[in-house]
């Protein structure tokens, strides 16, 4: 008890010393580091803001799109040259009105048409060496829809009124060809030949060979055969020459002129016999053997 009264009395005695002040906060090197980090953060924020503004300015970001790419009601509108590093999927690609649409590639340009199961139905490949098209049928038509060219597994159809072949060596047909007319360009030669096989021309109503402004020549190595089953073979010309017909043997007796007559053997062979006052074909029958 006396101990507690003494303690209470001692605490009520005013102290002759001043009040003690306790400092609250960051001081010294800690404060300097904090200010440095705050300043560095502000600098980074300003740099990022400047870079963002610069990127938006360079890339031309607007509310309508980015750069040459514009977002419209009908889709995307791209102006200028564009480069696609990955496959492009689009429903329709068209150029600006009045301008051409170009596709450029360092290797090739491939266009694929797929079905619902992503199976390739039609493919078009344009490469540095060739243009290849894969499909069931290939057609070329005019603006009005007229067929010019068609090709499939069964046949190749040329719908144009005229087919011109400009190659120096002409055209080679491994099999038959069906056409109503074969002719050359004006002032050009027309040559039909088969180097190793026979050449046959057939028509149900006749075959006409006409050279209006030049000569017609038929050459073969062995035999040239003109055959008419139900009709006749007619040679209609002002002059008909057979310069290489064989000559029959004769004896220079009597007065004979340098005039020959054409004789026909039983096998159809022709030969010449020097004419006399009468027929000499019966005398020169050795040619028919």
JONOR-V836546 format. One record per helix or strand of 2 or more residues. SS is the DSSP state (hx for helix, st for strand). FROM is the first residue (numbers start at 1). TO is the last residue. If there is no record, write none. Layout:
ss->[SS,SS]
from->[FROM,FROM]
to->[TO,TO]
This chain:
ss->[hx,hx,st,st,st,st,st,st,st,st,st,st,st,st,hx]
from->[2,29,61,65,69,76,109,120,131,138,147,156,260,270,285]
to->[11,58,62,66,71,78,114,126,134,141,151,158,264,274,288]
